[in-house]
Structure formats: structure tokens, C-alpha cells
Amino acid sequence: MITERQEWEKYSAAVGMAVYDSDIDKSINDVFKRADELMYKDKQKSKMGRK
């Protein structure tokens, strides 16, 4: 059974978070890169859950 989604069901938000780790991060950009990677992984999981 396929139903049309409500307009509000078509939107989502994704947030990535990473904490500075002096053992692996050489700059703040490394932290941002890890946060982005985590965000995209979470976003993919979220999309698969909505199908």
C-alpha cells in the first residue's frame, strides 16, 4: 500500500558532531571533516528507514 506523504513528511535535517581529539586531529578542519562524515552516514541510515 503506497500512500502520498504529507508535505511536512518530505523534510528532514541532519547534524554531525565530532569532538576534538589531539591524537588524531591536526586542525579544526579535521574535526569538521569527521563531523560531516558522521552526518552523511546518519543521513543515509535515516533515508533507508523511511523507505
Secondary structure as UniProt FT lines:
FT   HELIX           7..10
FT   TURN            22..24
FT   HELIX           28..50
//
